[in-house]
Amino acid sequence: MFRQRCGACHSIDPGQQKSGPHLTGVIGRTAGSIEGARYSGRMRASGIIWDKATLYTFLTAPRRLIPGTTMTVAVPDATQRAAIITYLEGQQPTTNN
Protein backbone atom coordinates (compact mmCIF):
# COMPACT_ATOMS: atom_id res chain seq x y z
CA MET A 1 0.00 0.00 0.00
CA PHE A 2 2.86 2.40 0.78
CA ARG A 3 4.34 1.95 -2.69
CA GLN A 4 0.97 2.49 -4.36
CA ARG A 5 -0.18 5.51 -2.37
CA CYS A 6 3.04 7.16 -1.13
CA GLY A 7 6.02 5.80 -3.03
CA ALA A 8 5.93 8.26 -5.92
CA CYS A 9 6.79 11.14 -3.55
CA HIS A 10 8.26 9.48 -0.45
CA SER A 11 10.99 6.94 0.22
CA ILE A 12 11.70 4.77 3.23
CA ASP A 13 15.42 5.10 2.54
CA PRO A 14 16.86 7.96 4.64
CA GLY A 15 19.46 8.58 1.95
CA GLN A 16 16.89 9.07 -0.81
CA GLN A 17 14.89 12.26 -1.02
CA LYS A 18 12.07 12.46 -3.52
CA SER A 19 9.68 15.37 -3.83
CA GLY A 20 8.63 14.61 -0.23
CA PRO A 21 10.81 13.70 2.74
CA HIS A 22 11.82 10.12 3.51
CA LEU A 23 9.44 8.50 6.00
CA THR A 24 11.80 6.20 7.88
CA GLY A 25 11.30 6.95 11.56
CA VAL A 26 8.39 9.31 10.94
CA ILE A 27 6.56 8.04 14.05
CA GLY A 28 7.86 10.24 16.87
CA ARG A 29 9.52 12.76 14.54
CA THR A 30 8.75 16.47 14.50
CA ALA A 31 6.94 17.55 11.32
CA GLY A 32 9.13 19.48 8.92
CA SER A 33 12.40 18.43 10.49
CA ILE A 34 14.30 16.46 7.82
CA GLU A 35 17.23 18.55 6.65
CA GLY A 36 17.26 19.06 2.90
CA ALA A 37 13.59 18.16 2.42
CA ARG A 38 11.20 20.70 0.94
CA TYR A 39 8.53 21.71 3.43
CA SER A 40 6.04 24.54 3.54
CA GLY A 41 6.57 27.12 6.24
CA ARG A 42 3.32 25.96 7.82
CA MET A 43 4.58 22.39 8.08
CA ARG A 44 7.83 23.52 9.71
CA ALA A 45 5.93 25.77 12.13
CA SER A 46 3.19 23.24 12.96
CA GLY A 47 4.91 21.80 16.04
CA ILE A 48 3.36 18.42 15.28
CA ILE A 49 5.08 15.29 16.54
CA TRP A 50 3.91 12.49 14.24
CA ASP A 51 2.09 9.66 15.94
CA LYS A 52 -0.57 7.26 14.70
CA ALA A 53 -3.44 9.65 15.42
CA THR A 54 -1.90 12.71 13.75
CA LEU A 55 -0.81 10.68 10.72
CA TYR A 56 -4.32 9.27 10.42
CA THR A 57 -5.82 12.77 10.53
CA PHE A 58 -3.20 14.16 8.14
CA LEU A 59 -3.65 11.39 5.59
CA THR A 60 -7.42 11.89 5.71
CA ALA A 61 -7.12 15.55 4.64
CA PRO A 62 -3.61 17.04 4.75
CA ARG A 63 -4.64 20.65 4.24
CA ARG A 64 -7.31 20.45 6.90
CA LEU A 65 -4.71 19.58 9.55
CA ILE A 66 -1.99 21.87 8.19
CA PRO A 67 -3.39 24.60 5.94
CA GLY A 68 -0.77 25.55 3.38
CA THR A 69 1.04 22.22 3.37
CA THR A 70 2.45 21.21 0.01
CA MET A 71 1.11 17.67 0.50
CA THR A 72 -2.08 17.49 -1.52
CA VAL A 73 -2.66 13.73 -1.73
CA ALA A 74 -5.23 12.38 0.71
CA VAL A 75 -5.94 8.72 1.44
CA PRO A 76 -9.73 8.66 1.78
CA ASP A 77 -10.01 4.93 2.52
CA ALA A 78 -9.67 4.24 6.27
CA THR A 79 -8.34 0.72 5.72
CA GLN A 80 -5.61 2.00 3.42
CA ARG A 81 -4.66 4.76 5.88
CA ALA A 82 -4.38 2.22 8.70
CA ALA A 83 -2.26 -0.12 6.54
CA ILE A 84 0.12 2.70 5.59
CA ILE A 85 0.52 3.78 9.21
CA THR A 86 1.13 0.21 10.37
CA TYR A 87 3.81 -0.12 7.70
CA LEU A 88 5.43 3.17 8.74
CA GLU A 89 5.49 2.05 12.38
CA GLY A 90 7.81 -0.75 11.31
CA GLN A 91 10.18 1.56 9.43
CA GLN A 92 12.52 2.75 12.17
CA PRO A 93 16.07 3.86 11.43
CA THR A 94 18.82 1.38 12.12
CA THR A 95 21.84 2.33 14.14
CA ASN A 96 25.33 0.93 13.83
CA ASN A 97 26.63 0.18 17.32
Solvent accessible surface area in square Angstrom, and as a share of the most:
residue,aa,sasa,rsa
1,M,85,0.38
2,F,15,0.06
3,R,208,0.76
4,Q,145,0.65
5,R,80,0.29
6,C,14,0.08
7,G,13,0.13
8,A,94,0.73
9,C,54,0.32
10,H,22,0.10
11,S,8,0.05
12,I,60,0.31
13,D,74,0.38
14,P,72,0.45
15,G,73,0.71
16,Q,83,0.37
17,Q,75,0.33
18,K,81,0.34
19,S,61,0.39
20,G,9,0.09
21,P,17,0.11
22,H,17,0.08
23,L,22,0.11
24,T,12,0.07
25,G,12,0.11
26,V,3,0.02
27,I,45,0.23
28,G,53,0.51
29,R,38,0.14
30,T,57,0.33
31,A,2,0.02
32,G,9,0.09
33,S,59,0.38
34,I,27,0.14
35,E,166,0.74
36,G,69,0.66
37,A,8,0.07
38,R,173,0.63
39,Y,39,0.15
40,S,18,0.11
41,G,56,0.54
42,R,145,0.53
43,M,18,0.08
44,R,123,0.45
45,A,86,0.67
46,S,40,0.26
47,G,57,0.55
48,I,27,0.13
49,I,93,0.47
50,W,17,0.06
51,D,66,0.34
52,K,111,0.47
53,A,71,0.55
54,T,37,0.21
55,L,11,0.05
56,Y,80,0.30
57,T,69,0.40
58,F,11,0.05
59,L,10,0.05
60,T,49,0.29
61,A,18,0.14
62,P,5,0.03
63,R,127,0.46
64,R,194,0.71
65,L,56,0.28
66,I,5,0.03
67,P,70,0.44
68,G,46,0.44
69,T,2,0.01
70,T,88,0.51
71,M,45,0.20
72,T,89,0.52
73,V,75,0.43
74,A,35,0.27
75,V,2,0.01
76,P,104,0.65
77,D,63,0.33
78,A,49,0.38
79,T,106,0.62
80,Q,49,0.22
81,R,17,0.06
82,A,50,0.39
83,A,44,0.34
84,I,1,0.00
85,I,8,0.04
86,T,89,0.52
87,Y,82,0.31
88,L,4,0.02
89,E,63,0.28
90,G,60,0.57
91,Q,43,0.19
92,Q,88,0.39
93,P,79,0.50
94,T,127,0.74
95,T,108,0.63
96,N,155,0.80
97,N,188,0.96
